[in-house]
Amino acid sequence: MIERAGALRRLVVLRHAKSAWPPGVPDHDRPLAPRGLRDAPAAGHALADGDCLPGLALCSTAARARHTWELASAQWGTPPPVRLDRRLYAAEAPELLDVVHEVSTGVETLLLVGHNPGLEDLVLTLAGDSLDDGALDQVRTKFPTSAIAVLAWRGPDWRALLPGTALLTSLLVPRGRKP
């Protein structure tokens, strides 16, 4: 059942762009691959085109997530504030939801930049329904790099976002063009 009381809020979930696997580099420090360097700006354009610019961004401290955020947000006139949060790195859905619950009531659209499988599980946990019949099945099958899921719900604050209370309104996988 979709929560109907309170302000309309949106949680925008962005999986980091495609990363490289250089030898000897710790997982937390892995950079974006060439495809990721193309796809991250495309994700920024998709968020702007879809009128999904956030009031606040929460981003994993991993290099690939930070760089995705930097390249995506560079596509907007004025990027919103960003909070780097180490808890988002390798987090599972319950941990991600705990971080979301801490967000100020004044934020109506929140962007979460992180990693799988936690982000995929979070989308599936929160979405009670979808505008597109196949979108939830697509997330279950694969939530690829640079994927964007937009979840809408009504609630008095972020603590009221609970499993099954959101509507998956959009699922995009932006891809940049090769030079």
C-alpha positions in Angstrom: 0.0 0.0 0.0 1.3 3.4 -1.0 1.5 6.0 1.9 -0.9 8.9 1.1 -0.3 11.3 4.0 2.4 14.1 4.0 4.5 15.7 1.3 5.4 14.1 -2.0 9.0 12.9 -1.7 11.3 11.2 -4.2 14.2 9.0 -3.5 16.5 8.8 -6.6 18.8 5.8 -6.5 21.9 6.0 -8.8 24.3 3.1 -9.1 27.8 4.3 -9.8 29.0 4.2 -13.4 31.1 1.3 -14.7 34.4 0.9 -12.8 37.8 -0.3 -13.8 39.7 -3.2 -12.0 43.3 -2.1 -12.0 45.6 -4.6 -10.4 46.7 -3.9 -6.8 44.0 -1.2 -6.3 41.8 -1.8 -3.2 38.1 -2.1 -4.1 37.3 1.2 -2.3 39.7 3.1 -4.5 38.8 1.6 -7.9 38.3 4.3 -10.6 35.8 4.6 -13.3 36.4 2.7 -16.5 36.3 4.6 -19.9 32.6 3.6 -20.3 31.9 4.9 -16.8 33.5 8.2 -17.7 31.0 8.4 -20.6 28.0 7.1 -18.7 28.2 9.3 -15.6 27.6 12.6 -17.4 24.7 10.9 -19.3 23.2 10.0 -16.0 23.4 13.7 -15.0 21.7 14.7 -18.2 19.0 12.1 -17.6 18.3 13.3 -14.1 18.0 16.9 -15.4 15.8 15.9 -18.3 13.6 13.9 -16.0 13.2 16.8 -13.5 14.8 14.7 -10.8 17.4 17.1 -9.5 17.8 16.5 -5.8 17.8 18.9 -2.9 20.5 16.7 -1.3 22.8 14.0 -2.5 24.2 11.2 -0.3 27.2 9.5 -1.9 29.4 6.6 -1.0 33.0 7.4 -0.2 34.3 4.9 -2.8 36.2 6.6 -5.6 33.9 5.3 -8.4 30.8 6.6 -6.6 32.4 10.0 -5.9 33.5 10.4 -9.5 30.1 9.3 -10.8 28.6 12.1 -8.6 31.1 14.7 -9.7 30.6 13.9 -13.4 26.8 13.7 -13.2 26.3 16.8 -11.1 28.6 18.8 -13.3 25.8 18.6 -15.9 23.5 20.8 -13.8 23.7 24.6 -13.3 24.1 24.5 -9.5 24.6 21.1 -7.9 22.9 20.5 -4.6 24.8 19.8 -1.4 26.4 16.4 -1.2 27.3 14.3 1.9 29.9 11.7 1.5 29.1 8.8 3.8 31.3 5.8 4.3 28.3 3.8 5.6 27.0 3.7 2.0 30.0 1.7 0.8 29.1 -2.0 0.5 25.9 -1.3 2.5 22.9 -3.6 2.5 19.3 -2.3 2.1 18.6 -2.0 5.9 21.8 0.1 6.4 21.0 2.3 3.4 17.5 2.9 4.7 18.9 3.8 8.1 21.0 6.5 6.4 18.0 7.8 4.4 15.9 8.0 7.6 18.4 10.6 8.9 17.7 13.1 6.1 16.1 16.4 7.1 12.4 16.8 6.6 13.0 19.8 4.3 14.5 17.6 1.6 11.9 16.5 -0.9 14.1 14.9 -3.5 17.1 12.9 -2.3 19.8 11.3 -4.5 21.5 8.2 -3.2 24.7 7.3 -5.1 26.1 3.9 -4.2 26.6 0.2 -5.0 25.0 -3.1 -5.8 23.6 -5.4 -4.5 22.5 -2.9 -1.7 20.8 -0.4 -4.1 19.0 -3.0 -6.0 17.7 -4.6 -2.8 16.7 -1.2 -1.5 14.6 -0.4 -4.6 12.9 -3.8 -4.4 12.3 -3.4 -0.7 10.7 0.0 -0.9 8.7 -0.3 -4.1 5.2 -1.5 -3.3 4.3 -1.0 -7.0 5.5 0.4 -10.3 4.1 2.7 -13.0 5.6 0.3 -15.6 4.6 -3.3 -15.1 8.0 -4.6 -16.2 10.2 -2.2 -14.2 10.3 -4.2 -11.0 11.1 -7.3 -12.9 13.9 -5.5 -14.7 15.4 -4.4 -11.3 15.2 -8.0 -10.1 17.0 -9.2 -13.2 19.7 -6.5 -13.2 20.3 -3.1 -11.8 23.3 -2.2 -14.0 25.9 0.5 -13.6 24.6 4.0 -14.1 21.0 2.8 -13.5 18.6 5.3 -12.0 15.5 4.3 -10.1 13.0 7.0 -9.0 10.8 6.1 -6.0 7.9 8.4 -5.0 6.0 8.4 -1.8 4.1 10.6 0.6 5.2 11.1 4.1 5.8 13.6 6.9 9.5 12.9 7.0 12.1 10.4 5.7 11.7 8.2 8.8 8.3 7.3 7.5 9.7 5.7 4.3 9.1 2.0 5.0 9.2 -1.2 2.9 6.5 -1.4 0.3 5.4 2.3 0.7 7.0 3.8 -2.4 6.0 3.7 -6.1 8.7 3.1 -8.7 8.0 5.9 -11.1 11.0 5.6 -13.4 13.8 3.3 -14.3 16.5 4.5 -16.6 19.9 3.2 -17.7 21.6 6.2 -19.4 24.6 5.5 -21.7 27.0 8.1 -23.0 28.2 8.2 -26.6 31.7 7.0 -27.6 33.9 9.9 -28.8 
